[in-house]
Structures are given as structure tokens and as C-alpha cells.
């Protein structure tokens, strides 16, 4: 018998949120992210080291006997909320969630210990757009070596370890030094994509690719909703603050009824997004009704986050269109997230199959 999901945050989760938010605030917030996107090094490796090593967050989902924290997806969701709120350019979702889940499915204890200790950044070499359960590209195996090209791989540029699916049905661990990583033009400047080319690359077979990739992408889709929640909450909070300060006709712009209605509608959508994201995180942690909760969360989260960012940009008026204001980072992240790990439409189709309500 299934139990009701717990959507409330525990004291431990709130303490974790406070610690992560304080760290991100001390690092300069979105203004520092803008400066980094203008450089040749969009990833904030120093921030990642602090999050992963000093705070131990890289190993949240890894058992304690493998030097991890032995926590659940609920705690990882809280971290992702704060990273989304700060559009932090760190490989947390791709390494500490996606690569970790794939390795957990394969039972690769030695590699999990490396990820937990923050000595290694992992990346699953499956396109960021791939939905859980969807077909994914593979490379060719020939005489024990790997050949081929995989595109749209998120955070491959900073990965030390790539998890590569092959045509023989296996998932292979490949050292990043054995492949060629070519940056792709990415809409989201804070989560760069790349093409990974393998030419006679040596790899270690970890297990079957299908269940590992499916598990990894399901967790990714479910926890991505928490990142989208953090993004949407930032957009709402900053817009309310700006409209209280901005004056027109000698009165705060936020006092105009039409804008109040838009903000009220946005607040309702963010509240609903929080419920969907928390339900997905709780389902991943408990293992109950996971597929349904993840599909519901992503079917709702993607359009809600995009709408929040679009409203923030429009309601900030001219200043919102400038490069110096961080809203464009949030809109680009929201748009990129809306196709990451499956579009809202793909998740609605999956949900219809799961609850036996297919279209005629």
C-alpha cells in the first residue's frame, strides 16, 4: 500500500539549504556567473570543489561505506533548488546525480568512491535531450575498443570519467583523456554541451547500458524539477522586489492591478511547481510511484519555469533586456531545461501510458 508523499522540508533539509545558499551568496551570485560566461572557462571549478569536497555534496546519493553521505534524493533536490536559484555553473546534476545513478545501477563501487571523494567528475555520454526510456545513441565496439561520436553531452568539458553506452549493450567507463571533447554552441551558457569523439578508446565494461541509463535519466528528470523550482522562485522573488522599488507616475509599479494579477498567477504556478518537484524527489527517495511522479513533475515544471523567467524579463522592462542583468541567464537555463531529459510533451505521453489514458 502506497503512502502519501511528504512535501514538507525537514529541519535537516532546511539546514542544508541554508548552508548551500550562504556559500553561493558568498561566491558573488549571478553577477559572478555572468562574468564567468564571458571567459573561456564557464564552469566554476573552485565552487564545485567546495560543494563537492568541503561540503561533501558530491556523494549525497552514495552509500556511506563508499565514502558517500548515504542521503536521499530529497537532500539532493534541496541542493539543486539552490543551484537553480543561483544558475551555478557546476556539474552537480550531471556528476552527482546522473553519473552516480548509472554507477549505482552497475555496482561500480570503486568509481563511486572516486565520485564521492570529489577526485573525479563523471558524465553520462547520453545527449542531454534524451528522455527516460527513450532510445539513445551508442558507439561501436571493435576488438575491445570504442569508436564513434556522441553529441549534446552536458558538462563533458570538465568530466574526468565518461560513461559511454556501446552497441553491444554495455556501459563502458572511459577516461576523458582517451577521447576528444569539442564544445558545441549552447543556449545555456552555464551548462555547456559538447561532442565526444572516440577513436580506438579503451573502456571498462561496467554492466548493461539499458537499465543504467534508464535509472540515471529518470533521476535526472525528477530532480531537474527542483532546479527549475529554484529558478522560478528566484524569478518571482526578484520581480516582486523590483516592482516594489520601481516607480512610475510617482507610485510603485507593483501597485498597478494588472501587474498584481500577473504576479499572483505566477505565484500560484510556482507553488504548484514546488508540490510537483517535492513529490518527484520524495518518490525517488522512497521508490513508490516513481515513474508517475517524475512524469508529472516534468510535464509541469518545464513550461512553468520558462513562463516564470519570461515574466521576470518582461516585468523588468528595459533593464531585463540588458546583458548586465542576470535574467537572461535564467531564461536560457529555463529554455534549455525545458528540453533536457525529455520535453513536457514527451513526459505527458509517458504519463498517459502509465495511467492508461492514451489519446484515441
HUHU-V557324 format. One record per residue. N is the residue number from 1. RES is the residue in one small letter. PSI is psi as a letter, one per 40 degrees, with the letter a starting at -180 (999 if undefined). OMEGA is omega as a letter, one per 40 degrees, with the letter a starting at -180 (* if undefined). D_LAST is the distance of its C-alpha to the last C-alpha in whole Angstrom. Layout:
n:N res:RES psi:PSI omega:OMEGA d_last:D_LAST
n:N res:RES psi:PSI omega:OMEGA d_last:D_LAST
//
This chain:
n:1 res:x psi:h omega:a d_last:31
n:2 res:x psi:i omega:i d_last:30
n:3 res:x psi:i omega:i d_last:32
n:4 res:x psi:h omega:i d_last:31
n:5 res:x psi:i omega:i d_last:31
n:6 res:x psi:h omega:a d_last:35
n:7 res:x psi:e omega:a d_last:34
n:8 res:x psi:i omega:i d_last:38
n:9 res:x psi:h omega:i d_last:40
n:10 res:x psi:i omega:i d_last:43
n:11 res:x psi:d omega:i d_last:47
n:12 res:x psi:d omega:i d_last:47
n:13 res:x psi:d omega:i d_last:43
n:14 res:x psi:d omega:i d_last:45
n:15 res:x psi:d omega:i d_last:48
n:16 res:x psi:d omega:i d_last:46
n:17 res:x psi:d omega:a d_last:45
n:18 res:x psi:d omega:a d_last:48
n:19 res:x psi:d omega:a d_last:50
n:20 res:x psi:d omega:a d_last:47
n:21 res:x psi:d omega:i d_last:47
n:22 res:x psi:d omega:i d_last:51
n:23 res:x psi:d omega:a d_last:51
n:24 res:x psi:d omega:i d_last:48
n:25 res:x psi:d omega:i d_last:50
n:26 res:x psi:d omega:a d_last:54
n:27 res:x psi:e omega:i d_last:52
n:28 res:x psi:e omega:i d_last:52
n:29 res:x psi:a omega:a d_last:48
n:30 res:x psi:d omega:i d_last:46
n:31 res:x psi:d omega:i d_last:49
n:32 res:x psi:d omega:i d_last:50
n:33 res:x psi:d omega:i d_last:47
n:34 res:x psi:d omega:i d_last:47
n:35 res:x psi:d omega:a d_last:51
n:36 res:x psi:d omega:a d_last:49
n:37 res:x psi:d omega:i d_last:47
n:38 res:x psi:e omega:a d_last:49
n:39 res:x psi:a omega:i d_last:51
n:40 res:x psi:e omega:a d_last:50
n:41 res:x psi:g omega:a d_last:50
n:42 res:x psi:d omega:i d_last:46
n:43 res:x psi:h omega:i d_last:46
n:44 res:x psi:g omega:a d_last:48
n:45 res:x psi:d omega:i d_last:50
n:46 res:x psi:d omega:i d_last:52
n:47 res:x psi:d omega:i d_last:50
n:48 res:x psi:d omega:i d_last:48
n:49 res:x psi:d omega:i d_last:51
n:50 res:x psi:d omega:i d_last:52
n:51 res:x psi:d omega:a d_last:48
n:52 res:x psi:d omega:a d_last:48
n:53 res:x psi:c omega:a d_last:52
n:54 res:x psi:d omega:a d_last:54
n:55 res:x psi:e omega:i d_last:51
n:56 res:x psi:f omega:a d_last:49
n:57 res:x psi:e omega:i d_last:46
n:58 res:x psi:d omega:a d_last:45
n:59 res:x psi:f omega:a d_last:45
n:60 res:x psi:d omega:a d_last:43
n:61 res:x psi:e omega:a d_last:41
n:62 res:x psi:h omega:a d_last:43
n:63 res:x psi:i omega:a d_last:45
n:64 res:x psi:d omega:a d_last:49
n:65 res:x psi:e omega:i d_last:50
n:66 res:x psi:f omega:i d_last:49
n:67 res:x psi:e omega:i d_last:51
n:68 res:x psi:a omega:a d_last:47
n:69 res:x psi:e omega:a d_last:47
n:70 res:x psi:f omega:i d_last:45
n:71 res:x psi:a omega:a d_last:43
n:72 res:x psi:i omega:i d_last:39
n:73 res:x psi:e omega:i d_last:36
n:74 res:x psi:d omega:i d_last:37
n:75 res:x psi:d omega:i d_last:40
n:76 res:x psi:d omega:i d_last:38
n:77 res:x psi:d omega:i d_last:36
n:78 res:x psi:d omega:i d_last:39
n:79 res:x psi:d omega:a d_last:41
n:80 res:x psi:d omega:i d_last:38
n:81 res:x psi:d omega:a d_last:37
n:82 res:x psi:d omega:i d_last:41
n:83 res:x psi:d omega:i d_last:41
n:84 res:x psi:d omega:i d_last:38
n:85 res:x psi:d omega:a d_last:40
n:86 res:x psi:e omega:a d_last:43
n:87 res:x psi:f omega:a d_last:40
n:88 res:x psi:h omega:a d_last:43
n:89 res:x psi:g omega:i d_last:43
n:90 res:x psi:i omega:a d_last:43
n:91 res:x psi:f omega:a d_last:41
n:92 res:x psi:d omega:a d_last:40
n:93 res:x psi:d omega:a d_last:37
n:94 res:x psi:d omega:a d_last:37
n:95 res:x psi:d omega:a d_last:40
n:96 res:x psi:e omega:i d_last:40
n:97 res:x psi:c omega:a d_last:37
n:98 res:x psi:d omega:i d_last:35
n:99 res:x psi:d omega:a d_last:38
n:100 res:x psi:d omega:a d_last:39
n:101 res:x psi:d omega:i d_last:36
n:102 res:x psi:d omega:i d_last:36
n:103 res:x psi:d omega:i d_last:39
n:104 res:x psi:d omega:i d_last:39
n:105 res:x psi:d omega:a d_last:36
n:106 res:x psi:e omega:a d_last:39
n:107 res:x psi:f omega:a d_last:42
n:108 res:x psi:g omega:a d_last:44
n:109 res:x psi:d omega:a d_last:46
n:110 res:x psi:d omega:i d_last:49
n:111 res:x psi:d omega:i d_last:46
n:112 res:x psi:d omega:i d_last:45
n:113 res:x psi:d omega:i d_last:49
n:114 res:x psi:d omega:i d_last:49
n:115 res:x psi:d omega:a d_last:46
n:116 res:x psi:d omega:a d_last:47
n:117 res:x psi:e omega:i d_last:51
n:118 res:x psi:e omega:i d_last:49
n:119 res:x psi:e omega:a d_last:51
n:120 res:x psi:h omega:i d_last:48
n:121 res:x psi:h omega:a d_last:45
n:122 res:x psi:i omega:i d_last:42
n:123 res:x psi:h omega:i d_last:39
n:124 res:x psi:h omega:a d_last:36
n:125 res:x psi:g omega:i d_last:36
n:126 res:x psi:h omega:a d_last:32
n:127 res:x psi:h omega:a d_last:31
n:128 res:x psi:d omega:a d_last:30
n:129 res:x psi:e omega:a d_last:27
n:130 res:x psi:h omega:i d_last:26
n:131 res:x psi:i omega:i d_last:23
n:132 res:x psi:h omega:i d_last:24
n:133 res:x psi:e omega:i d_last:22
n:134 res:x psi:i omega:i d_last:22
n:135 res:x psi:i omega:a d_last:24
n:136 res:x psi:i omega:a d_last:28
n:137 res:x psi:i omega:i d_last:30
n:138 res:x psi:i omega:i d_last:33
n:139 res:x psi:i omega:a d_last:37
n:140 res:x psi:h omega:i d_last:39
n:141 res:x psi:h omega:a d_last:42
n:142 res:x psi:h omega:a d_last:45
n:143 res:x psi:f omega:i d_last:48
n:144 res:x psi:e omega:i d_last:47
n:145 res:x psi:i omega:a d_last:46
n:146 res:x psi:h omega:i d_last:43
n:147 res:x psi:h omega:i d_last:42
n:148 res:x psi:a omega:a d_last:40
n:149 res:x psi:h omega:i d_last:38
n:150 res:x psi:h omega:a d_last:36
n:151 res:x psi:i omega:i d_last:35
n:152 res:x psi:f omega:a d_last:34
n:153 res:x psi:h omega:a d_last:36
n:154 res:x psi:h omega:i d_last:36
n:155 res:x psi:f omega:i d_last:40
n:156 res:x psi:d omega:a d_last:41
n:157 res:x psi:d omega:a d_last:44
n:158 res:x psi:e omega:a d_last:46
n:159 res:x psi:i omega:i d_last:44
n:160 res:x psi:d omega:a d_last:47
n:161 res:x psi:h omega:i d_last:45
n:162 res:x psi:h omega:i d_last:42
n:163 res:x psi:h omega:a d_last:39
n:164 res:x psi:h omega:i d_last:38
n:165 res:x psi:h omega:a d_last:35
n:166 res:x psi:i omega:a d_last:36
n:167 res:x psi:e omega:i d_last:35
n:168 res:x psi:e omega:i d_last:37
n:169 res:x psi:e omega:a d_last:34
n:170 res:x psi:i omega:i d_last:37
n:171 res:x psi:h omega:a d_last:37
n:172 res:x psi:h omega:i d_last:41
n:173 res:x psi:h omega:a d_last:43
n:174 res:x psi:h omega:i d_last:45
n:175 res:x psi:h omega:a d_last:48
n:176 res:x psi:d omega:i d_last:47
n:177 res:x psi:e omega:a d_last:50
n:178 res:x psi:e omega:a d_last:49
n:179 res:x psi:i omega:i d_last:46
n:180 res:x psi:h omega:a d_last:46
n:181 res:x psi:h omega:a d_last:44
n:182 res:x psi:h omega:a d_last:44
n:183 res:x psi:i omega:i d_last:43
n:184 res:x psi:i omega:i d_last:40
n:185 res:x psi:h omega:a d_last:39
n:186 res:x psi:h omega:i d_last:37
n:187 res:x psi:d omega:i d_last:36
n:188 res:x psi:h omega:a d_last:37
n:189 res:x psi:e omega:a d_last:41
n:190 res:x psi:e omega:i d_last:41
n:191 res:x psi:g omega:a d_last:38
n:192 res:x psi:i omega:i d_last:39
n:193 res:x psi:i omega:a d_last:38
n:194 res:x psi:i omega:i d_last:39
n:195 res:x psi:h omega:i d_last:39
n:196 res:x psi:h omega:a d_last:40
n:197 res:x psi:h omega:i d_last:42
n:198 res:x psi:h omega:i d_last:44
n:199 res:x psi:g omega:a d_last:46
n:200 res:x psi:f omega:i d_last:48
n:201 res:x psi:h omega:i d_last:47
n:202 res:x psi:i omega:i d_last:48
n:203 res:x psi:i omega:i d_last:46
n:204 res:x psi:h omega:a d_last:46
n:205 res:x psi:h omega:a d_last:43
n:206 res:x psi:d omega:a d_last:41
n:207 res:x psi:a omega:a d_last:39
n:208 res:x psi:h omega:a d_last:35
n:209 res:x psi:d omega:a d_last:33
n:210 res:x psi:d omega:a d_last:30
n:211 res:x psi:d omega:a d_last:30
n:212 res:x psi:d omega:i d_last:33
n:213 res:x psi:d omega:i d_last:30
n:214 res:x psi:d omega:i d_last:27
n:215 res:x psi:d omega:a d_last:30
n:216 res:x psi:d omega:a d_last:31
n:217 res:x psi:d omega:i d_last:28
n:218 res:x psi:d omega:i d_last:27
n:219 res:x psi:d omega:i d_last:30
n:220 res:x psi:d omega:a d_last:30
n:221 res:x psi:d omega:a d_last:27
n:222 res:x psi:d omega:a d_last:28
n:223 res:x psi:e omega:i d_last:31
n:224 res:x psi:d omega:i d_last:30
n:225 res:x psi:d omega:i d_last:29
n:226 res:x psi:d omega:i d_last:33
n:227 res:x psi:d omega:i d_last:34
n:228 res:x psi:d omega:i d_last:32
n:229 res:x psi:d omega:i d_last:33
n:230 res:x psi:d omega:i d_last:36
n:231 res:x psi:d omega:a d_last:36
n:232 res:x psi:d omega:i d_last:34
n:233 res:x psi:d omega:i d_last:37
n:234 res:x psi:d omega:a d_last:40
n:235 res:x psi:d omega:a d_last:38
n:236 res:x psi:d omega:a d_last:38
n:237 res:x psi:d omega:a d_last:42
n:238 res:x psi:d omega:i d_last:43
n:239 res:x psi:d omega:i d_last:42
n:240 res:x psi:d omega:i d_last:43
n:241 res:x psi:d omega:a d_last:46
n:242 res:x psi:d omega:a d_last:47
n:243 res:x psi:d omega:i d_last:46
n:244 res:x psi:d omega:a d_last:49
n:245 res:x psi:d omega:a d_last:51
n:246 res:x psi:h omega:a d_last:50
n:247 res:x psi:i omega:i d_last:52
n:248 res:x psi:h omega:a d_last:52
n:249 res:x psi:f omega:i d_last:54
n:250 res:x psi:f omega:i d_last:56
n:251 res:x psi:i omega:i d_last:53
n:252 res:x psi:h omega:i d_last:51
n:253 res:x psi:d omega:a d_last:48
n:254 res:x psi:e omega:i d_last:46
n:255 res:x psi:e omega:a d_last:47
n:256 res:x psi:h omega:a d_last:45
n:257 res:x psi:d omega:a d_last:42
n:258 res:x psi:d omega:i d_last:40
n:259 res:x psi:d omega:i d_last:40
n:260 res:x psi:d omega:a d_last:40
n:261 res:x psi:d omega:i d_last:37
n:262 res:x psi:d omega:i d_last:35
n:263 res:x psi:d omega:i d_last:37
n:264 res:x psi:d omega:i d_last:36
n:265 res:x psi:d omega:i d_last:32
n:266 res:x psi:d omega:i d_last:33
n:267 res:x psi:d omega:i d_last:34
n:268 res:x psi:d omega:a d_last:32
n:269 res:x psi:d omega:i d_last:29
n:270 res:x psi:d omega:i d_last:32
n:271 res:x psi:d omega:i d_last:32
n:272 res:x psi:d omega:i d_last:28
n:273 res:x psi:d omega:i d_last:29
n:274 res:x psi:d omega:a d_last:32
n:275 res:x psi:d omega:a d_last:30
n:276 res:x psi:d omega:a d_last:27
n:277 res:x psi:d omega:i d_last:29
n:278 res:x psi:d omega:i d_last:32
n:279 res:x psi:d omega:i d_last:29
n:280 res:x psi:d omega:i d_last:28
n:281 res:x psi:d omega:i d_last:32
n:282 res:x psi:d omega:i d_last:32
n:283 res:x psi:d omega:i d_last:29
n:284 res:x psi:d omega:a d_last:31
n:285 res:x psi:d omega:a d_last:34
n:286 res:x psi:d omega:a d_last:33
n:287 res:x psi:e omega:a d_last:31
n:288 res:x psi:h omega:i d_last:29
n:289 res:x psi:f omega:a d_last:25
n:290 res:x psi:d omega:a d_last:26
n:291 res:x psi:d omega:a d_last:22
n:292 res:x psi:d omega:a d_last:21
n:293 res:x psi:d omega:i d_last:23
n:294 res:x psi:d omega:i d_last:24
n:295 res:x psi:d omega:i d_last:20
n:296 res:x psi:d omega:a d_last:20
n:297 res:x psi:d omega:a d_last:24
n:298 res:x psi:d omega:i d_last:23
n:299 res:x psi:d omega:a d_last:20
n:300 res:x psi:d omega:a d_last:22
n:301 res:x psi:d omega:a d_last:26
n:302 res:x psi:d omega:i d_last:25
n:303 res:x psi:d omega:a d_last:25
n:304 res:x psi:d omega:i d_last:27
n:305 res:x psi:d omega:i d_last:30
n:306 res:x psi:d omega:a d_last:29
n:307 res:x psi:d omega:i d_last:30
n:308 res:x psi:d omega:i d_last:33
n:309 res:x psi:d omega:i d_last:34
n:310 res:x psi:d omega:i d_last:34
n:311 res:x psi:d omega:i d_last:35
n:312 res:x psi:d omega:a d_last:38
n:313 res:x psi:d omega:a d_last:39
n:314 res:x psi:d omega:a d_last:39
n:315 res:x psi:e omega:i d_last:40
n:316 res:x psi:e omega:i d_last:43
n:317 res:x psi:b omega:a d_last:44
n:318 res:x psi:d omega:a d_last:46
n:319 res:x psi:d omega:i d_last:47
n:320 res:x psi:e omega:a d_last:43
n:321 res:x psi:e omega:a d_last:43
n:322 res:x psi:i omega:i d_last:46
n:323 res:x psi:d omega:a d_last:46
n:324 res:x psi:d omega:i d_last:49
n:325 res:x psi:h omega:a d_last:46
n:326 res:x psi:e omega:a d_last:44
n:327 res:x psi:d omega:a d_last:41
n:328 res:x psi:d omega:i d_last:40
n:329 res:x psi:d omega:a d_last:40
n:330 res:x psi:d omega:i d_last:37
n:331 res:x psi:d omega:i d_last:35
n:332 res:x psi:d omega:i d_last:35
n:333 res:x psi:d omega:a d_last:35
n:334 res:x psi:d omega:a d_last:32
n:335 res:x psi:d omega:i d_last:30
n:336 res:x psi:d omega:i d_last:31
n:337 res:x psi:d omega:a d_last:29
n:338 res:x psi:e omega:i d_last:26
n:339 res:x psi:e omega:i d_last:25
n:340 res:x psi:h omega:i d_last:27
n:341 res:x psi:f omega:i d_last:26
n:342 res:x psi:h omega:i d_last:22
n:343 res:x psi:i omega:i d_last:21
n:344 res:x psi:d omega:i d_last:19
n:345 res:x psi:d omega:i d_last:16
n:346 res:x psi:d omega:i d_last:17
n:347 res:x psi:d omega:i d_last:17
n:348 res:x psi:d omega:i d_last:14
n:349 res:x psi:d omega:i d_last:12
n:350 res:x psi:d omega:i d_last:15
n:351 res:x psi:d omega:i d_last:15
n:352 res:x psi:d omega:i d_last:11
n:353 res:x psi:d omega:a d_last:12
n:354 res:x psi:d omega:a d_last:15
n:355 res:x psi:e omega:i d_last:14
n:356 res:x psi:f omega:i d_last:11
n:357 res:x psi:f omega:a d_last:9
n:358 res:x psi:i omega:i d_last:6
n:359 res:x psi:i omega:a d_last:4
n:360 res:x psi:999 omega:* d_last:0
//
